[in-house]
Amino acid sequence: MGKWRYGVILDAGSSGTRLHIYRWLDASIAREGASAKVLHSLPVLETREEWTKKTHPGVSTFGESPHLVGPDHLQPLLDHALQSIPDHAIEDTPLFLLGTAGMRLLPHAQRNALLKQICSFTRSYTRFLIPDCDLHIQVIPGETEGLYGWVAANYLLGGFDSPEEHEHGKGHHTYGFLDMGGASAQIAFAPNATEASRHADDLKLLRLRTVDGFAAEYRVFVTTWLGFGVNEARKRYVDALVTALANPSTIEMPDPCLHAGLTMTINGTVFDDSDNALAEQAHLLGTGRFDECLRQAYPLLEKDAPCLAEPCLLNGVHVPAIDFDVNHFIGISEYWHTTHEIFEMGHKDKAYDFNTYQTRVKDFCNQDWTAVQAGVADKTWGKKVDEQTAYEVCFKASWLINVLHNGIGIPRVGIENTDAKGLNGTKDILQSGEERGFLDPFQPVNKIKSTEVSWTMGKMVLYAASQVPPIDDTMPVGFGSNVPGIPSDFQYPGGSTLTPIPGTEHHEDDSSSADQIQDPLFNSDTPRRIPGFLLFVFIISLVLFFLCGRDRRSRIYRKVFGASGRKIGPFGGQLPLWLRNDSTAHERVLEEGSGLINPNEFELDDIDSDGVDDEQFGKRPGAGTPRSKSAPRMLNPNVMDRRGMVVRTESRERLNLSNGRKSKTASPIRAKGDESIL
């Protein structure tokens, strides 16, 4: 492995899957000659624009045909990753595919089948490091997605590494995080000291690790609202329109969130008057009244839902009170796209503040559909704005404004009084925000320090931090319930074991290796566990073999290797010493019913007893009696046992040496009457 370490994350969202690649210096390299500031900072992650790639639609669309998700959806993304990462680093590069809201909405059986197929395809198609599919290929809860986003935003803004430069007051130096996708929305922030103490049980304990191996802990509140993303909110909005009419004979339903003159089916298909078939079905007719659109979208916040634990924001979900004096929020995804795709590109001053934003949204959404179509054709709002983007943005804007102001409670004071004709535009606000530490109550962003803000970066920051060898008994990297030590629900950054870091001599004992959370021998389905498992089975079998007794061992051996016990495998080796019955290695037992061999049939020469000892007798089967150096042992071929084997009896009383001496007294000999099989 070289000096760089890589990580791959596939963000499997509701509208598409996006590939992200990150890299960072190996911990041993990063420490060499590092300044004190670097040593006390988190690992530095790098990414490039060409290291990202997105495909449509989302993975969740393969719920009924999981076998197609690999070749039809994942393969182009995996090919791009394989081309972007050096070949020598592939096997040590972890890959994660993390599903979000779109996957959460799938039925349980479809979701599991899809995840299993994704893991199988990825493992067979690439050599990326996937030691445990349950950790690397999974659907993450919205809370986890929000927490990863909080890590990414604060990592890029510098709230972790330079807290003294981001002091917001009251000892607060981190930023809140808002994310909104197609199906869900998340919020994550560190409450002020009073609220943190009051709602300690509602917080998550997050633990990171700096380059020098020390832990850094944060306590964060995070929650999610499934169904509160822009696409799911639009579905609920249309359902409310249909329900409000309560007249099955009604064909046209006025929609103030669509441009005047725009007609659309309930399912979202745009059509014109020439399509009589669709015109005769129930459909939406745009009226282009943005103020009314704001009003009709408000009930979707579910502010009147029962709140079981005060205070609550949306849909009865508990959220500690937000102190906007110290909690300054960064918004990404739809918070950025909905405020910039049209309302930034259409004006030279790129104005962005809430007063200017709402004014321009209203001006745009109140236009006739024909005028909007002409603007799209003329690229008035940029090359990326097509007709679908244009007719979707009005509802998205109304939903975003409702969530921010009426839902979360972002202050309007001082924002909506901004002079719309001034040059207080997006670029100016972003620059001043960076200079002042993003101290506005809310600021949508796409990139910070030329790096896209994505929850995937937060995930990889955790993983990279977990790969830093800890100092002594430093606690593991990850997050879980806000309790001391390692809570039972503690979630580790990924991978069954801590990936070895080349160039370091650090060895962790049981108390300091909590990053190595699961023994992959049994708890993962990786093929890398199989050699270890076979070795484990072999050791257990060997132990049981020795415990089963001498006679049973002999019977087992004869069944496996044959009755004679003289050949083992293709090499023709004799029975090993450890398989012999030590107390009977020098005798043979005659089966009942077998005739006795006449001892006179043996012809033995003189034996040099001084040159023969028990150890020599035990070197091979059949060495139970001292042999002549020249004359072989003679057996009566007519004497057979029941299985057709030649048998003989050797007894102290009947077997005499030609010179009148008996065998050595040291030779182990059974009492008279004992028998053994040759």
C-alpha positions as CSV (number, residue, x, y, z in Angstrom):
1,M,0.0,0.0,0.0
2,G,1.2,3.5,-0.9
3,K,1.1,6.6,1.2
4,W,-2.6,7.3,0.2
5,R,-5.6,5.5,1.5
6,Y,-8.9,5.6,-0.5
7,G,-12.6,5.1,0.3
8,V,-15.6,4.7,-2.0
9,I,-19.2,5.6,-1.0
10,L,-22.3,5.2,-3.2
11,D,-25.1,7.5,-2.0
12,A,-28.2,5.5,-3.0
13,G,-30.9,8.2,-2.9
14,S,-34.5,8.2,-4.0
15,S,-33.7,9.9,-7.4
16,G,-30.4,8.4,-8.2
17,T,-27.1,6.9,-7.0
18,R,-24.0,9.0,-6.8
19,L,-20.5,7.8,-6.5
20,H,-18.0,9.6,-4.2
21,I,-14.3,8.8,-3.8
22,Y,-12.1,10.2,-1.1
23,R,-8.5,9.8,-0.1
24,W,-6.3,10.7,2.8
25,L,-2.7,10.2,4.0
26,D,-1.9,7.0,5.9
27,A,-1.6,7.9,9.6
28,S,2.1,7.0,9.8
29,I,2.9,9.3,6.8
30,A,0.6,12.1,8.1
31,R,2.5,12.1,11.4
32,E,5.9,12.5,9.9
33,G,7.1,16.0,10.5
34,A,3.6,17.3,11.2
35,S,3.0,20.5,13.2
36,A,1.2,20.5,16.5
37,K,-1.9,21.9,14.7
38,V,-2.0,19.0,12.2
39,L,-1.4,16.4,14.8
40,H,-4.4,17.8,16.8
41,S,-6.6,17.8,13.7
42,L,-8.7,15.2,12.0
43,P,-7.3,13.4,9.0
44,V,-7.3,15.6,5.9
45,L,-9.6,14.2,3.2
46,E,-9.3,15.0,-0.5
47,T,-11.7,14.5,-3.3
48,R,-12.0,15.7,-6.9
49,E,-14.8,16.6,-9.2
50,E,-13.9,13.9,-11.6
51,W,-14.2,11.4,-8.7
52,T,-18.0,11.7,-8.6
53,K,-20.5,10.2,-11.0
54,K,-24.3,9.9,-10.8
55,T,-26.8,7.6,-12.5
56,H,-30.6,7.7,-12.6
57,P,-33.1,6.5,-11.4
58,G,-32.6,5.5,-7.8
59,V,-31.7,2.0,-6.6
60,S,-35.1,1.7,-5.0
61,T,-36.7,1.4,-8.5
62,F,-35.1,-2.1,-8.8
63,G,-37.1,-3.4,-5.8
64,E,-39.1,-5.8,-8.0
65,S,-36.1,-6.7,-10.2
66,P,-33.1,-6.9,-8.0
67,H,-31.1,-9.0,-10.5
68,L,-30.9,-6.0,-12.8
69,V,-29.4,-3.5,-10.3
70,G,-25.8,-4.7,-11.0
71,P,-25.4,-4.6,-14.8
72,D,-28.1,-1.9,-15.4
73,H,-27.3,0.5,-12.6
74,L,-24.1,-0.1,-10.5
75,Q,-21.6,-1.3,-13.2
76,P,-20.9,2.2,-14.7
77,L,-20.3,3.6,-11.2
78,L,-18.0,0.8,-10.2
79,D,-16.1,1.0,-13.5
80,H,-15.6,4.7,-12.8
81,A,-14.3,4.0,-9.3
82,L,-11.9,1.3,-10.6
83,Q,-10.5,3.7,-13.2
84,S,-10.0,6.4,-10.6
85,I,-8.2,4.5,-7.9
86,P,-4.7,2.9,-8.4
87,D,-4.9,-0.8,-9.0
88,H,-2.5,-1.6,-6.1
89,A,-4.9,0.1,-3.7
90,I,-8.2,-1.5,-4.8
91,E,-8.1,-4.5,-2.3
92,D,-7.5,-2.1,0.6
93,T,-10.1,0.4,-0.4
94,P,-13.4,0.1,1.5
95,L,-16.6,0.4,-0.5
96,F,-19.9,1.5,1.1
97,L,-23.3,1.6,-0.5
98,L,-25.7,3.4,1.8
99,G,-29.4,3.7,1.0
100,T,-31.4,6.6,2.2
101,A,-35.1,7.6,2.1
102,G,-36.0,6.0,-1.2
103,M,-34.7,2.6,0.1
104,R,-36.4,3.1,3.4
105,L,-39.8,3.3,1.7
106,L,-39.4,-0.2,0.1
107,P,-41.1,-3.2,1.6
108,H,-38.9,-5.1,3.9
109,A,-38.5,-8.2,1.7
110,Q,-37.7,-6.2,-1.4
111,R,-35.2,-4.1,0.5
112,N,-33.3,-7.1,1.8
113,A,-33.3,-8.9,-1.6
114,L,-31.9,-5.8,-3.2
115,L,-29.2,-5.3,-0.6
116,K,-28.1,-8.9,-0.9
117,Q,-27.9,-8.7,-4.7
118,I,-25.9,-5.4,-4.5
119,C,-23.4,-7.0,-2.2
120,S,-23.1,-10.2,-4.4
121,F,-22.6,-8.2,-7.6
122,T,-20.1,-5.8,-6.1
123,R,-18.0,-8.5,-4.6
124,S,-18.0,-10.6,-7.8
125,Y,-17.3,-7.6,-10.0
126,T,-14.7,-5.8,-8.0
127,R,-11.9,-6.4,-5.5
128,F,-12.9,-3.6,-3.1
129,L,-12.8,-4.2,0.6
130,I,-16.2,-5.4,1.8
131,P,-15.6,-7.5,4.9
132,D,-19.1,-7.3,6.2
133,C,-22.1,-6.6,3.9
134,D,-24.3,-5.7,6.9
135,L,-22.1,-2.8,7.6
136,H,-20.9,-1.8,4.0
137,I,-24.2,-2.4,2.1
138,Q,-27.1,-1.1,4.1
139,V,-30.0,1.3,4.4
140,I,-29.1,3.9,7.0
141,P,-31.7,5.7,9.2
142,G,-32.4,9.3,8.5
143,E,-30.8,10.2,11.9
144,T,-27.5,8.6,10.8
145,E,-27.7,10.5,7.5
146,G,-28.2,13.7,9.4
147,L,-25.3,13.0,11.7
148,Y,-23.0,12.3,8.8
149,G,-24.0,15.6,7.3
150,W,-23.3,17.5,10.5
151,V,-19.8,16.0,10.6
152,A,-19.2,16.9,7.0
153,A,-20.3,20.6,7.4
154,N,-18.3,21.2,10.6
155,Y,-15.3,19.4,9.1
156,L,-15.2,21.6,6.1
157,L,-16.0,24.8,8.0
158,G,-13.3,24.2,10.5
159,G,-15.5,23.9,13.6
160,F,-13.6,20.8,14.7
161,D,-10.0,21.6,14.1
162,S,-10.1,25.4,14.8
163,P,-12.7,25.9,17.5
164,E,-11.1,29.2,18.6
165,E,-11.8,30.7,15.1
166,H,-15.5,29.7,15.2
167,E,-16.6,30.9,18.6
168,H,-20.3,31.7,18.5
169,G,-20.7,32.6,22.1
170,K,-21.6,30.6,25.2
171,G,-18.7,28.2,24.4
172,H,-20.3,27.1,21.1
173,H,-18.2,26.5,18.0
174,T,-20.1,24.1,15.8
175,Y,-22.7,24.6,13.1
176,G,-26.2,23.2,12.7
177,F,-26.9,21.1,9.6
178,L,-30.1,21.0,7.5
179,D,-30.6,18.5,4.6
180,M,-33.5,17.9,2.4
181,G,-33.8,15.3,-0.4
182,G,-36.7,13.9,-2.4
183,A,-38.2,11.8,0.4
184,S,-36.9,13.0,3.8
185,A,-35.4,16.0,5.6
186,Q,-32.9,16.0,8.5
187,I,-31.7,18.4,11.1
188,A,-28.6,18.1,13.3
189,F,-27.1,20.5,15.8
190,A,-25.4,20.7,19.2
191,P,-27.9,22.5,21.6
192,N,-26.6,25.1,24.0
193,A,-25.5,24.0,27.4
194,T,-28.9,24.5,29.0
195,E,-30.8,22.5,26.4
196,A,-28.0,19.8,26.3
197,S,-28.4,19.2,30.0
198,R,-32.2,19.3,29.9
199,H,-32.4,16.9,26.9
200,A,-29.3,14.8,27.5
201,D,-31.1,11.5,26.8
202,D,-32.1,12.8,23.4
203,L,-28.6,13.5,22.2
204,K,-26.1,11.3,20.3
205,L,-22.6,10.8,21.6
206,L,-20.2,11.3,18.6
207,R,-16.5,10.3,19.0
208,L,-13.8,11.2,16.5
209,R,-10.0,10.7,16.6
210,T,-7.3,13.2,15.7
211,V,-4.1,12.3,13.8
212,D,-2.1,12.0,17.1
213,G,-4.5,9.4,18.3
214,F,-6.6,11.3,20.8
215,A,-10.4,11.2,21.0
216,A,-12.7,14.2,20.6
217,E,-16.3,13.9,21.7
218,Y,-19.4,15.9,20.7
219,R,-23.1,15.6,21.8
220,V,-25.5,16.2,19.0
221,F,-29.2,16.2,18.5
222,V,-30.4,14.7,15.2
223,T,-33.7,13.7,13.8
224,T,-35.4,13.1,10.5
225,W,-38.8,13.6,8.9
226,L,-39.6,10.8,6.5
227,G,-42.1,12.1,3.9
228,F,-40.9,15.7,4.3
229,G,-38.6,15.7,1.3
230,V,-39.7,17.8,-1.7
231,N,-41.0,14.9,-3.8
232,E,-43.0,13.2,-1.0
233,A,-44.3,16.5,0.1
234,R,-45.5,17.2,-3.4
235,K,-47.4,13.8,-3.4
236,R,-49.1,14.7,-0.1
237,Y,-50.0,18.1,-1.5
238,V,-51.6,16.6,-4.6
239,D,-53.5,14.1,-2.5
240,A,-54.8,17.0,-0.4
241,L,-56.0,18.8,-3.5
242,V,-57.9,15.8,-4.7
243,T,-59.4,15.2,-1.2
244,A,-60.4,18.8,-0.8
245,L,-62.6,18.7,-3.9
246,A,-64.4,15.6,-2.8
247,N,-66.3,15.6,-6.1
248,P,-65.6,12.6,-8.4
249,S,-67.1,14.4,-11.3
250,T,-64.6,17.2,-11.2
251,I,-62.0,17.0,-14.0
252,E,-60.0,20.2,-13.5
253,M,-58.4,20.9,-10.1
254,P,-56.8,24.3,-9.8
255,D,-53.2,24.2,-8.5
256,P,-51.7,27.6,-7.5
257,C,-48.2,26.0,-7.4
258,L,-48.1,25.5,-11.1
259,H,-47.7,28.2,-13.8
260,A,-50.9,29.6,-15.2
261,G,-52.0,27.6,-18.2
262,L,-49.9,24.5,-17.4
263,T,-51.9,21.2,-17.3
264,M,-50.7,18.1,-15.6
265,T,-52.0,14.7,-14.7
266,I,-52.4,13.6,-11.1
267,N,-49.2,11.5,-11.6
268,G,-47.2,14.4,-12.8
269,T,-47.3,14.1,-16.6
270,V,-47.5,17.5,-18.4
271,F,-49.8,17.6,-21.5
272,D,-51.5,20.3,-23.7
273,D,-55.0,20.8,-25.0
274,S,-54.3,18.7,-28.1
275,D,-54.2,15.5,-26.0
276,N,-57.9,14.9,-25.6
277,A,-57.5,11.6,-23.8
278,L,-55.6,13.1,-20.9
279,A,-57.7,16.2,-20.9
280,E,-60.8,14.1,-20.2
281,Q,-59.2,12.6,-17.1
282,A,-58.9,14.3,-13.7
283,H,-55.9,16.7,-13.9
284,L,-54.3,19.7,-12.4
285,L,-54.7,23.2,-13.9
286,G,-52.0,25.7,-13.0
287,T,-53.2,29.1,-11.7
288,G,-49.8,30.7,-10.9
289,R,-50.6,32.2,-7.5
290,F,-47.5,31.8,-5.3
291,D,-49.0,33.4,-2.2
292,E,-51.8,30.9,-2.3
293,C,-49.3,28.1,-2.9
294,L,-47.5,29.1,0.3
295,R,-50.8,29.0,2.2
296,Q,-51.9,25.6,0.9
297,A,-48.5,24.0,1.5
298,Y,-48.4,25.1,5.2
299,P,-50.7,22.3,6.5
300,L,-48.3,19.7,5.2
301,L,-45.9,20.7,8.1
302,E,-48.3,18.8,10.4
303,K,-47.8,21.4,13.1
304,D,-50.9,20.3,14.9
305,A,-49.8,16.7,15.3
306,P,-49.7,15.5,19.0
307,C,-46.3,16.4,20.7
308,L,-45.5,13.7,23.2
309,A,-42.3,15.3,24.4
310,E,-42.2,19.1,24.3
311,P,-40.9,21.0,22.4
312,C,-41.7,19.8,18.8
313,L,-41.2,21.2,15.4
314,L,-42.8,19.2,12.5
315,N,-45.2,16.3,12.7
316,G,-45.0,16.0,16.5
317,V,-41.3,15.2,16.4
318,H,-39.4,16.3,19.5
319,V,-36.6,18.8,19.0
320,P,-34.8,20.7,21.8
321,A,-35.2,24.4,21.7
322,I,-32.9,26.0,19.1
323,D,-30.8,29.0,20.3
324,F,-30.2,30.9,17.1
325,D,-27.7,33.1,18.9
326,V,-25.3,30.2,18.8
327,N,-26.9,27.7,16.4
328,H,-26.1,28.8,12.9
329,F,-27.3,26.4,10.2
330,I,-25.9,25.3,6.9
331,G,-28.4,23.9,4.4
332,I,-27.5,21.6,1.5
333,S,-29.2,19.6,-1.2
334,E,-32.6,21.1,-2.0
335,Y,-31.9,24.0,0.3
336,W,-29.2,24.9,-2.2
337,H,-30.7,23.8,-5.5
338,T,-34.1,25.3,-5.0
339,T,-32.6,28.6,-4.1
340,H,-30.0,28.7,-6.9
341,E,-30.9,26.7,-10.0
342,I,-33.2,29.5,-11.3
343,F,-33.2,32.4,-8.9
344,E,-29.4,32.9,-9.1
345,M,-28.7,32.4,-12.8
346,G,-31.5,34.7,-13.9
347,H,-29.9,37.8,-12.4
348,K,-26.5,39.4,-12.9
349,D,-26.2,40.4,-9.2
350,K,-26.9,36.8,-8.2
351,A,-29.0,38.1,-5.3
352,Y,-29.7,35.9,-2.4
353,D,-31.5,36.8,0.8
354,F,-34.9,35.7,1.9
355,N,-36.7,38.9,1.0
356,T,-35.1,39.0,-2.4
357,Y,-35.5,35.3,-2.9
358,Q,-39.2,35.3,-2.1
359,T,-39.8,38.3,-4.3
360,R,-38.1,36.6,-7.3
361,V,-39.9,33.3,-6.7
362,K,-43.2,35.1,-6.8
363,D,-42.3,37.0,-10.0
364,F,-41.2,33.7,-11.6
365,C,-44.1,31.5,-10.5
366,N,-46.8,34.0,-11.4
367,Q,-45.7,33.9,-15.1
368,D,-47.8,32.1,-17.7
369,W,-46.4,28.7,-18.8
370,T,-45.8,29.8,-22.4
371,A,-43.5,32.6,-21.1
372,V,-41.6,30.1,-19.0
373,Q,-41.2,27.7,-21.9
374,A,-39.8,30.6,-24.0
375,G,-37.3,31.4,-21.2
376,V,-36.2,27.8,-21.0
377,A,-35.6,27.7,-24.7
378,D,-33.6,30.9,-24.6
379,K,-31.5,29.6,-21.7
380,T,-32.6,32.5,-19.6
381,W,-31.9,30.6,-16.4
382,G,-28.9,28.7,-17.6
383,K,-28.2,25.6,-19.6
384,K,-29.1,23.2,-16.8
385,V,-32.7,24.5,-16.4
386,D,-35.2,22.5,-18.4
387,E,-39.0,22.6,-18.4
388,Q,-39.3,20.0,-15.6
389,T,-37.0,22.0,-13.4
390,A,-39.0,25.1,-14.2
391,Y,-42.4,23.7,-13.3
392,E,-41.2,21.9,-10.2
393,V,-39.4,24.8,-8.6
394,C,-42.5,26.8,-7.5
395,F,-43.8,24.1,-5.2
396,K,-40.3,23.3,-4.0
397,A,-39.7,27.0,-3.1
398,S,-43.0,27.2,-1.2
399,W,-42.2,24.1,0.7
400,L,-38.7,25.2,1.6
401,I,-39.9,28.6,2.9
402,N,-42.6,26.9,5.0
403,V,-40.1,24.4,6.5
404,L,-37.5,27.0,7.3
405,H,-39.7,29.7,8.7
406,N,-42.9,28.1,9.9
407,G,-41.4,24.7,10.7
408,I,-37.9,25.0,12.1
409,G,-38.3,28.7,13.0
410,I,-35.4,30.3,11.2
411,P,-35.7,34.0,12.1
412,R,-37.0,36.4,9.5
413,V,-36.0,39.5,11.4
414,G,-33.3,41.4,9.6
415,I,-33.4,39.1,6.5
416,E,-36.7,40.1,4.9
417,N,-35.9,43.8,5.3
418,T,-33.0,43.5,3.0
419,D,-33.2,46.0,0.1
420,A,-34.1,43.8,-3.0
421,K,-32.5,46.4,-5.3
422,G,-29.2,46.3,-3.6
423,L,-26.2,44.2,-4.5
424,N,-26.3,42.1,-1.4
425,G,-26.1,39.0,-3.6
426,T,-25.2,35.4,-3.1
427,K,-21.5,35.8,-3.8
428,D,-21.3,38.7,-1.4
429,I,-23.2,36.8,1.3
430,L,-21.0,33.7,0.9
431,Q,-17.9,35.8,1.1
432,S,-19.0,37.7,4.1
433,G,-20.3,34.6,5.6
434,E,-16.9,32.9,5.4
435,E,-15.3,36.0,6.8
436,R,-17.7,36.1,9.7
437,G,-17.7,32.4,10.2
438,F,-21.2,31.8,8.7
439,L,-22.9,33.5,11.6
440,D,-26.2,34.0,9.8
441,P,-29.1,31.9,11.3
442,F,-29.3,30.0,7.9
443,Q,-27.0,29.9,4.9
444,P,-27.5,27.4,2.0
445,V,-24.3,26.1,0.6
446,N,-23.1,23.7,-2.1
447,K,-19.4,23.9,-1.7
448,I,-17.1,25.0,1.1
449,K,-13.4,25.5,0.3
450,S,-14.2,24.2,-3.3
451,T,-15.5,20.9,-1.8
452,E,-19.0,19.8,-2.2
453,V,-20.8,19.4,1.2
454,S,-22.3,15.9,1.3
455,W,-23.1,13.6,4.2
456,T,-20.9,11.0,2.4
457,M,-17.9,13.0,3.4
458,G,-19.0,12.8,7.0
459,K,-19.2,9.1,6.8
460,M,-15.7,8.9,5.4
461,V,-14.3,11.3,8.0
462,L,-15.4,8.9,10.6
463,Y,-13.9,6.0,8.8
464,A,-10.6,7.7,8.2
465,A,-10.5,8.8,11.9
466,S,-11.1,5.2,13.0
467,Q,-8.0,4.1,11.0
468,V,-5.7,6.2,13.2
469,P,-4.1,4.1,15.9
470,P,-5.4,5.2,19.3
471,I,-3.3,6.4,22.2
472,D,-3.4,3.9,25.0
473,D,-7.1,3.3,26.0
474,T,-8.6,6.0,23.8
475,M,-12.3,5.2,23.2
476,P,-13.3,4.0,19.7
477,V,-14.6,6.2,16.9
478,G,-18.3,6.1,16.2
479,F,-21.6,7.2,17.7
480,G,-24.4,5.9,19.9
481,S,-26.5,6.8,22.9
482,N,-25.3,9.6,25.1
483,V,-24.0,7.5,28.0
484,P,-20.4,7.0,29.3
485,G,-18.2,4.4,27.8
486,I,-19.3,2.4,24.8
487,P,-23.1,2.2,24.7
488,S,-24.8,-1.0,23.5
489,D,-26.1,0.7,20.4
490,F,-22.7,2.2,19.5
491,Q,-22.2,2.2,15.7
492,Y,-18.7,1.9,14.3
493,P,-17.5,3.6,11.1
494,G,-17.6,0.4,9.0
495,G,-15.6,-2.8,8.4
496,S,-15.5,-5.7,10.8
497,T,-11.9,-5.0,11.8
498,L,-9.6,-2.1,11.9
499,T,-7.6,-2.2,8.7
500,P,-3.9,-2.6,9.4
501,I,-1.9,0.6,8.9
502,P,1.4,-0.1,7.2
503,G,4.5,1.4,8.8
504,T,3.2,1.4,12.3
505,E,4.1,-0.9,15.2
506,H,1.0,-0.2,17.2
507,H,-0.7,-3.2,18.7
508,E,-4.0,-2.9,20.6
509,D,-5.0,-5.0,23.5
510,D,-8.6,-5.9,24.2
511,S,-9.3,-2.7,26.1
512,S,-8.1,-0.4,23.3
513,S,-9.2,-2.2,20.2
514,A,-12.9,-1.5,20.2
515,D,-12.7,-0.4,16.6
516,Q,-12.3,-4.0,15.8
517,I,-15.9,-4.7,16.6
518,Q,-16.9,-8.0,15.1
519,D,-15.1,-11.2,14.5
520,P,-15.6,-11.8,10.8
521,L,-15.2,-15.5,11.3
522,F,-18.9,-15.9,12.2
523,N,-20.5,-12.4,12.1
524,S,-19.9,-11.6,8.4
525,D,-20.5,-13.3,5.2
526,T,-17.2,-12.5,3.7
527,P,-15.4,-15.3,1.8
528,R,-12.2,-14.2,3.6
529,R,-13.4,-15.9,6.8
530,I,-13.5,-19.4,5.2
531,P,-9.8,-20.5,5.6
532,G,-10.0,-19.5,9.3
533,F,-13.3,-21.3,9.7
534,L,-11.8,-24.5,8.2
535,L,-8.8,-24.3,10.5
536,F,-11.1,-23.9,13.4
537,V,-13.1,-27.0,12.4
538,F,-9.9,-29.0,11.9
539,I,-8.6,-28.1,15.4
540,I,-11.9,-29.0,17.0
541,S,-12.0,-32.3,15.1
542,L,-8.4,-33.1,16.2
543,V,-9.2,-32.4,19.9
544,L,-12.3,-34.6,19.7
545,F,-10.3,-37.4,18.1
546,F,-7.8,-37.4,21.0
547,L,-10.6,-37.4,23.6
548,C,-12.5,-40.3,22.1
549,G,-10.3,-43.1,23.6
550,R,-7.7,-45.4,22.3
551,D,-10.0,-48.1,21.0
552,R,-12.3,-45.7,19.2
553,R,-9.3,-43.9,17.7
554,S,-8.1,-47.2,16.2
555,R,-11.5,-48.0,14.8
556,I,-11.8,-44.6,13.3
557,Y,-8.4,-44.8,11.8
558,R,-9.1,-48.2,10.2
559,K,-12.3,-47.0,8.7
560,V,-10.7,-44.0,7.2
561,F,-7.3,-45.4,6.0
562,G,-8.0,-49.1,5.7
563,A,-7.7,-52.1,8.0
564,S,-4.0,-52.7,7.7
565,G,-3.1,-49.2,8.9
566,R,0.1,-49.3,6.9
567,K,-0.6,-46.7,4.2
568,I,-1.7,-43.1,4.5
569,G,-2.5,-41.1,1.5
570,P,-0.6,-41.2,-1.8
571,F,2.8,-41.2,-0.2
572,G,2.4,-44.6,1.4
573,G,3.6,-43.4,4.8
574,Q,3.1,-45.6,7.8
575,L,0.8,-44.9,10.7
576,P,2.1,-42.0,12.6
577,L,3.4,-42.4,16.1
578,W,0.6,-40.2,17.6
579,L,-2.1,-42.5,16.2
580,R,-0.7,-45.7,17.8
581,N,-1.9,-47.2,21.0
582,D,1.2,-46.8,23.1
583,S,0.4,-49.6,25.5
584,T,-0.2,-52.2,22.7
585,A,2.3,-51.1,20.1
586,H,4.3,-54.3,20.5
587,E,1.5,-56.9,20.3
588,R,-1.5,-58.0,18.2
589,V,-4.9,-59.2,19.4
590,L,-6.4,-62.4,18.0
591,E,-10.1,-62.1,17.3
592,E,-12.4,-64.6,19.0
593,G,-12.9,-67.7,16.9
594,S,-9.5,-67.4,15.1
595,G,-7.0,-70.2,15.3
596,L,-3.7,-69.7,17.1
597,I,-0.5,-69.5,15.3
598,N,2.0,-72.1,16.2
599,P,5.0,-70.3,17.7
600,N,7.3,-72.9,16.2
601,E,6.4,-71.5,12.8
602,F,8.5,-68.4,13.6
603,E,12.1,-68.6,12.8
604,L,14.1,-66.0,14.6
605,D,17.8,-65.4,14.5
606,D,19.9,-64.1,17.4
607,I,18.9,-60.6,18.4
608,D,21.2,-58.1,19.7
609,S,19.2,-56.9,22.6
610,D,21.5,-54.1,23.4
611,G,20.8,-52.5,20.0
612,V,17.0,-52.7,20.3
613,D,14.9,-50.5,22.6
614,D,11.3,-49.6,23.1
615,E,11.5,-46.4,21.1
616,Q,12.8,-48.3,18.1
617,F,9.9,-50.8,18.5
618,G,7.4,-47.9,18.3
619,K,8.7,-46.4,15.1
620,R,6.3,-48.4,12.9
621,P,3.4,-50.8,13.1
622,G,4.2,-54.3,13.6
623,A,7.5,-53.7,15.5
624,G,6.2,-55.3,18.6
625,T,8.7,-58.2,18.6
626,P,12.4,-58.0,18.1
627,R,13.4,-59.1,14.6
628,S,16.3,-61.0,13.4
629,K,18.7,-58.9,11.3
630,S,18.6,-61.5,8.6
631,A,15.7,-63.9,8.8
632,P,12.2,-62.5,8.2
633,R,9.2,-63.2,10.3
634,M,7.3,-66.3,8.9
635,L,3.5,-66.5,9.0
636,N,1.2,-69.4,8.3
637,P,-0.8,-68.2,5.3
638,N,-3.6,-70.6,6.1
639,V,-4.4,-69.0,9.4
640,M,-7.0,-66.2,8.7
641,D,-9.3,-64.2,10.8
642,R,-13.0,-63.6,9.9
643,R,-12.1,-60.7,7.5
644,G,-9.5,-62.8,5.7
645,M,-6.6,-61.2,7.5
646,V,-3.5,-63.2,8.6
647,V,-3.4,-63.3,12.4
648,R,-0.8,-64.4,14.9
649,T,-0.3,-64.5,18.7
650,E,2.8,-63.4,20.4
651,S,3.0,-64.4,24.1
652,R,5.7,-64.3,26.6
653,E,4.9,-67.9,27.6
654,R,4.9,-69.3,24.1
655,L,7.4,-67.2,22.1
656,N,11.0,-68.1,22.9
657,L,14.1,-66.7,21.3
658,S,16.5,-69.2,19.6
659,N,19.1,-68.5,22.2
660,G,16.8,-69.0,25.1
661,R,16.4,-65.3,25.9
662,K,13.1,-63.6,26.1
663,S,12.3,-60.2,24.7
664,K,13.5,-57.2,26.6
665,T,11.7,-56.6,29.9
666,A,11.2,-53.0,28.9
667,S,8.9,-53.9,26.0
668,P,5.3,-53.2,26.9
669,I,3.4,-56.5,26.9
670,R,-0.2,-57.2,27.9
671,A,-1.2,-59.8,30.4
672,K,-1.8,-63.2,29.2
673,G,-5.1,-63.5,27.3
674,D,-5.0,-60.0,25.7
675,E,-5.3,-59.9,22.0
676,S,-4.8,-57.5,19.1
677,I,-5.4,-57.5,15.3
678,L,-2.5,-57.4,12.9
